[in-house]
Amino acid sequence: MALSATQSPKLVEVTFGDVEEAIGRLEGVAHRTPVLTSRTLDGLVGGIVLLKAENLQRGGAFKFRGAYNKINSLPADQRARGVVAYSSGNHAQAVALAARLHEVPAVIVMPTDAPASKVEATRGYGAEVVTYDRYTEDRVAVGERLAGERGGTLVPPYDDPKIIAGQGTVGVELIEDAGPLDLLVAPVGGGGLISGCSTAAAALSPRARIVGVEPEAGDDTRRSLEAGHRVGIEVPRTIADGLQGDIPGRLTFPIVQRLVERIVTVTDAQIVDAMVFLHERLKVVVEPSGAAGVAALLSGALKCEPQSRIGVILSGGNVGANRFAELIANSGRTVALSAPQTPKVGKVTR
């Protein structure tokens, strides 16, 4: 049974000015990832799809932006004491990399079933990894305990103004490079990415509708929007490990309520279809969470107006070759990959 969380946290305003400050901190550090297009995808969807390739970001995901913005904004003496984070993988790698760039120690709390490639990458960046059972233990409690014991600063994956502002730089770059959008589609875990990007879109492309995508098994944000308050669910079992949240963030949810039109859901099989499509037609590797937006379009869960301009965030690409092959082998193919147009992939240079 879902648990409800009706407490109303004090609203922390995240403004476009905060996002602009994050742009300054990230300049010359984060990659300005390309916007990719495919005529085949456009033909299947019926619109003009503009894919922001954050799978090509440092650390393999958009999470680097928020982690770096947060750590860089800390006073030097606070940074020197180190940082602590909890994550299933992408935020873990992002914090580990950002900490290494600032030459500070990092301790990362990761679930025992986190993808091996993400654990190895986190350790490879120099962080200490502490594991927990995501189905029986509270990662926030573990992280807070370690931060207290080590004297480090907790860097949460989404519920922090600096994290949200950093993620908002994805939306700024997408709109600057692709032009105004009719629709902006982003995967939703804790809500940091869609909160930051919707804040950016409200300033730069105010007519754009914002739609989030969750795995069918982990629709806590969809339920919360319908209920009008944060609703908790059991930790979902889905291949999209980056979207395995059990309740929306206290800071992100009010932003989602204000700026996001709705949430649609996709199945694990539809996510795999999208991963295969992106690999075969655009020659890019995208992890399950990162493929959720394309899955929503290909499956018909999200329909668009003819010739509408649709920005979709490919949020990450951290999936190992063995895991990619395993997912393909264990999932039936459901998407027809035929369309009259010849595929076209490239950076939008408008």
C-alpha positions as CSV (number, residue, x, y, z in Angstrom):
1,M,0.0,0.0,0.0
2,A,1.3,3.5,-0.9
3,L,2.2,5.7,2.0
4,S,1.3,9.4,1.8
5,A,3.6,12.2,2.8
6,T,1.5,15.3,3.2
7,Q,3.9,17.5,5.1
8,S,4.5,20.7,3.3
9,P,8.1,21.7,3.3
10,K,9.2,25.3,3.2
11,L,9.4,26.1,-0.5
12,V,12.9,26.8,-1.6
13,E,12.8,29.0,-4.7
14,V,15.1,27.9,-7.5
15,T,15.2,30.7,-10.1
16,F,16.5,31.0,-13.6
17,G,19.2,33.3,-12.0
18,D,20.4,30.2,-10.0
19,V,20.6,28.3,-13.3
20,E,22.6,31.1,-14.8
21,E,25.1,31.0,-11.9
22,A,25.5,27.3,-12.4
23,I,26.3,27.9,-16.1
24,G,29.2,30.1,-15.0
25,R,30.5,27.5,-12.6
26,L,30.3,24.7,-15.2
27,E,31.8,26.7,-18.1
28,G,34.9,24.9,-19.4
29,V,34.2,22.0,-17.0
30,A,31.1,20.2,-18.2
31,H,30.7,19.2,-21.8
32,R,28.2,21.1,-23.9
33,T,26.6,17.9,-25.2
34,P,25.2,17.7,-28.8
35,V,21.6,17.7,-29.9
36,L,21.0,14.7,-32.1
37,T,18.3,14.2,-34.7
38,S,17.0,11.2,-36.8
39,R,14.6,11.4,-39.7
40,T,13.5,7.8,-38.9
41,L,12.5,8.8,-35.4
42,D,10.7,11.9,-36.7
43,G,8.8,9.7,-39.1
44,L,7.8,7.3,-36.4
45,V,6.7,10.0,-34.0
46,G,5.3,12.5,-36.4
47,G,7.2,15.5,-35.0
48,I,10.7,17.0,-35.0
49,V,12.6,15.2,-32.2
50,L,15.6,16.9,-30.7
51,L,17.7,14.6,-28.5
52,K,20.0,16.2,-25.9
53,A,22.8,13.6,-25.5
54,E,23.7,13.8,-21.9
55,N,24.9,10.2,-22.2
56,L,28.0,11.9,-23.6
57,Q,28.5,14.1,-20.5
58,R,31.5,13.7,-18.2
59,G,30.7,10.8,-15.9
60,G,28.3,9.5,-18.5
61,A,25.2,11.4,-17.3
62,F,23.7,14.8,-16.6
63,K,24.3,14.3,-12.9
64,F,27.8,15.7,-13.2
65,R,26.3,19.2,-13.7
66,G,24.5,19.3,-10.4
67,A,27.2,17.6,-8.4
68,Y,29.9,19.9,-9.6
69,N,27.8,23.0,-9.1
70,K,27.1,22.0,-5.5
71,I,30.6,21.1,-4.5
72,N,32.1,24.1,-6.3
73,S,29.7,26.4,-4.3
74,L,30.9,25.1,-0.9
75,P,33.3,27.2,1.1
76,A,36.9,25.9,0.8
77,D,37.1,24.8,4.4
78,Q,33.9,22.9,4.1
79,R,35.0,21.2,0.9
80,A,38.3,20.2,2.6
81,R,36.4,18.0,5.0
82,G,35.0,16.0,2.2
83,V,31.6,15.0,0.8
84,V,29.2,12.2,1.2
85,A,26.5,11.1,-1.2
86,Y,24.0,8.3,-1.8
87,S,23.1,7.0,-5.3
88,S,22.3,4.0,-7.4
89,G,25.1,5.0,-9.8
90,N,25.1,8.2,-11.9
91,H,25.1,10.6,-9.0
92,A,27.7,8.5,-7.3
93,Q,30.0,8.8,-10.3
94,A,29.2,12.5,-10.6
95,V,30.1,13.3,-7.0
96,A,33.2,11.1,-7.1
97,L,34.4,12.9,-10.3
98,A,33.5,16.4,-9.0
99,A,35.2,15.7,-5.7
100,R,38.4,14.5,-7.5
101,L,38.4,17.7,-9.6
102,H,38.3,19.7,-6.3
103,E,40.8,17.3,-4.7
104,V,38.5,16.4,-1.8
105,P,37.6,13.0,-0.4
106,A,34.3,11.4,-1.2
107,V,32.3,8.6,0.4
108,I,29.4,7.2,-1.7
109,V,26.6,5.0,-0.4
110,M,25.5,2.6,-3.2
111,P,23.0,-0.2,-3.2
112,T,24.3,-3.8,-3.2
113,D,22.6,-4.4,-6.6
114,A,23.9,-1.3,-8.3
115,P,25.3,-2.0,-11.8
116,A,28.8,-3.2,-11.5
117,S,30.0,-0.8,-14.1
118,K,28.7,2.2,-12.1
119,V,30.4,0.9,-8.9
120,E,33.7,0.3,-10.6
121,A,33.6,3.8,-12.2
122,T,32.8,5.4,-8.9
123,R,35.8,3.7,-7.2
124,G,37.8,4.5,-10.3
125,Y,37.3,8.2,-9.7
126,G,38.8,7.7,-6.2
127,A,35.7,7.6,-4.0
128,E,35.2,5.2,-1.1
129,V,32.0,3.1,-1.7
130,V,29.8,1.9,1.2
131,T,27.0,-0.5,0.2
132,Y,23.5,-0.9,1.6
133,D,20.4,-3.0,0.7
134,R,18.0,-0.7,-1.1
135,Y,15.0,-2.9,-0.3
136,T,15.5,-3.0,3.5
137,E,17.7,0.0,4.5
138,D,17.2,3.7,4.2
139,R,20.0,5.2,2.1
140,V,19.3,8.7,3.4
141,A,19.8,7.5,7.0
142,V,23.0,5.7,6.0
143,G,24.3,8.8,4.2
144,E,23.4,11.2,7.1
145,R,25.1,8.8,9.6
146,L,28.3,8.7,7.5
147,A,28.3,12.4,7.0
148,G,28.1,12.9,10.8
149,E,30.8,10.4,11.5
150,R,33.2,11.7,8.8
151,G,32.4,15.4,9.1
152,G,31.7,15.6,5.4
153,T,29.0,17.6,3.6
154,L,26.0,15.6,2.3
155,V,25.5,16.1,-1.4
156,P,22.0,14.8,-2.1
157,P,21.1,13.5,-5.6
158,Y,18.2,16.0,-6.2
159,D,16.8,17.7,-3.2
160,D,19.2,20.7,-3.1
161,P,18.9,24.1,-4.8
162,K,22.4,23.9,-6.2
163,I,21.8,20.4,-7.6
164,I,18.5,21.5,-9.2
165,A,20.1,24.6,-10.7
166,G,23.0,22.6,-12.1
167,Q,20.7,20.2,-13.8
168,G,18.8,23.1,-15.3
169,T,21.8,23.9,-17.5
170,V,20.8,20.9,-19.6
171,G,17.6,22.7,-20.6
172,V,19.4,25.9,-21.3
173,E,21.8,24.3,-23.7
174,L,19.0,22.3,-25.4
175,I,16.9,25.4,-26.1
176,E,19.9,27.5,-27.1
177,D,21.1,24.9,-29.6
178,A,17.7,23.6,-30.9
179,G,15.5,26.7,-30.6
180,P,12.1,27.1,-28.9
181,L,10.3,23.8,-28.1
182,D,6.6,22.8,-28.1
183,L,7.3,19.9,-25.8
184,L,10.2,19.0,-23.4
185,V,10.4,15.4,-22.2
186,A,12.6,14.2,-19.3
187,P,12.9,11.1,-17.2
188,V,11.8,11.5,-13.6
189,G,13.5,9.9,-10.6
190,G,13.7,12.3,-7.7
191,G,12.8,15.2,-9.9
192,G,16.1,17.2,-10.0
193,L,16.5,17.1,-13.8
194,I,12.9,17.9,-14.7
195,S,12.7,20.6,-12.0
196,G,15.8,22.4,-13.3
197,C,15.0,22.0,-17.0
198,S,11.4,23.2,-16.5
199,T,12.8,26.3,-14.7
200,A,15.0,26.9,-17.6
201,A,12.2,26.3,-20.1
202,A,9.9,28.7,-18.3
203,A,12.4,31.5,-18.9
204,L,13.6,30.6,-22.4
205,S,10.8,28.7,-24.1
206,P,7.7,29.5,-22.0
207,R,5.2,28.0,-24.5
208,A,6.8,24.6,-24.1
209,R,4.8,21.9,-22.3
210,I,6.8,19.8,-19.8
211,V,6.1,16.1,-19.6
212,G,8.0,13.6,-17.3
213,V,8.5,9.9,-17.9
214,E,8.6,7.2,-15.2
215,P,8.8,3.4,-15.3
216,E,5.5,1.8,-15.0
217,A,6.6,0.1,-11.8
218,G,7.9,3.3,-10.2
219,D,5.2,5.9,-10.8
220,D,5.5,7.8,-7.4
221,T,5.6,11.2,-9.1
222,R,2.6,10.5,-11.3
223,R,0.6,9.3,-8.2
224,S,1.8,12.3,-6.3
225,L,0.6,14.8,-8.9
226,E,-2.8,13.1,-9.0
227,A,-3.1,13.1,-5.2
228,G,-1.9,16.7,-4.8
229,H,0.9,15.8,-2.4
230,R,3.9,13.6,-2.2
231,V,3.0,9.9,-2.2
232,G,5.5,7.1,-1.3
233,I,5.6,3.7,-2.8
234,E,7.6,0.5,-2.3
235,V,11.0,0.7,-3.9
236,P,10.2,-0.3,-7.5
237,R,11.8,-3.2,-9.3
238,T,12.7,-1.9,-12.8
239,I,15.7,-2.0,-15.1
240,A,15.8,1.8,-14.9
241,D,17.9,1.9,-11.8
242,G,18.2,5.7,-12.0
243,L,14.4,6.0,-11.7
244,Q,13.9,3.7,-8.7
245,G,12.7,6.5,-6.4
246,D,10.0,5.7,-3.9
247,I,8.8,9.3,-3.3
248,P,9.4,12.6,-5.0
249,G,11.8,15.1,-3.5
250,R,10.6,17.6,-0.9
251,L,12.1,20.5,-2.9
252,T,11.6,19.2,-6.4
253,F,7.9,18.2,-6.1
254,P,6.5,21.8,-5.6
255,I,8.4,22.8,-8.8
256,V,7.0,19.8,-10.6
257,Q,3.5,20.6,-9.4
258,R,3.9,24.2,-10.7
259,L,5.6,23.6,-14.1
260,V,5.1,20.0,-15.2
261,E,2.0,19.2,-17.2
262,R,1.9,15.5,-16.5
263,I,3.8,12.3,-16.1
264,V,3.5,9.3,-18.5
265,T,4.8,5.8,-17.8
266,V,6.6,3.1,-19.8
267,T,7.3,-0.6,-19.3
268,D,10.8,-2.1,-19.0
269,A,10.3,-3.8,-22.4
270,Q,9.5,-0.4,-24.0
271,I,12.6,1.0,-22.5
272,V,14.7,-1.8,-24.0
273,D,13.1,-1.2,-27.4
274,A,14.1,2.5,-27.2
275,M,17.7,1.5,-26.2
276,V,18.0,-0.7,-29.2
277,F,16.5,1.9,-31.5
278,L,19.0,4.5,-30.3
279,H,21.9,2.1,-30.7
280,E,20.8,0.9,-34.2
281,R,19.6,4.1,-35.7
282,L,21.7,6.8,-34.0
283,K,24.7,4.8,-33.0
284,V,24.6,5.9,-29.4
285,V,24.5,3.9,-26.2
286,V,21.9,5.0,-23.7
287,E,21.1,3.3,-20.3
288,P,17.6,2.3,-19.4
289,S,16.8,5.5,-17.4
290,G,18.1,7.7,-20.2
291,A,16.0,6.0,-22.9
292,A,12.7,6.5,-21.0
293,G,11.7,9.7,-23.0
294,V,12.3,8.0,-26.4
295,A,10.4,4.9,-25.1
296,A,7.4,7.1,-24.3
297,L,7.4,8.5,-27.9
298,L,8.0,5.2,-29.7
299,S,5.4,3.3,-27.6
300,G,2.7,5.9,-28.0
301,A,2.5,6.6,-24.3
302,L,3.2,10.2,-25.2
303,K,1.7,11.5,-28.5
304,C,2.6,14.8,-30.1
305,E,1.0,17.2,-32.6
306,P,2.2,16.9,-36.2
307,Q,5.5,18.7,-36.8
308,S,5.7,19.8,-33.2
309,R,9.2,20.4,-31.8
310,I,10.0,17.9,-29.1
311,G,13.1,18.1,-26.9
312,V,14.0,14.8,-25.3
313,I,16.8,14.4,-22.7
314,L,18.9,11.3,-23.0
315,S,19.9,11.5,-19.4
316,G,22.7,9.0,-19.2
317,G,24.7,6.2,-21.0
318,N,26.2,4.2,-18.1
319,V,25.3,0.7,-19.1
320,G,28.0,-2.0,-19.5
321,A,28.2,-4.1,-22.7
322,N,27.3,-7.3,-20.9
323,R,24.3,-5.7,-19.3
324,F,23.2,-4.2,-22.6
325,A,23.4,-7.6,-24.2
326,E,21.5,-9.2,-21.3
327,L,18.6,-6.7,-21.5
328,I,18.3,-7.2,-25.3
329,A,18.3,-11.0,-24.9
330,N,15.7,-11.1,-22.2
331,S,13.2,-8.7,-23.8
332,G,10.9,-9.2,-26.8
333,R,11.2,-6.6,-29.5
334,T,8.0,-4.6,-30.1
335,V,8.9,-1.5,-32.1
336,A,8.7,-1.5,-35.8
337,L,11.8,0.3,-37.0
338,S,10.6,1.2,-40.4
339,A,9.9,4.7,-41.7
340,P,10.0,6.2,-45.2
341,Q,12.8,8.7,-44.3
342,T,16.5,8.0,-44.4
343,P,18.0,8.3,-40.9
344,K,19.9,11.5,-40.2
345,V,22.1,12.1,-37.1
346,G,23.8,15.3,-36.3
347,K,24.1,18.4,-34.2
348,V,21.5,21.0,-34.5
349,T,23.3,24.3,-35.3
350,R,20.5,26.8,-35.3
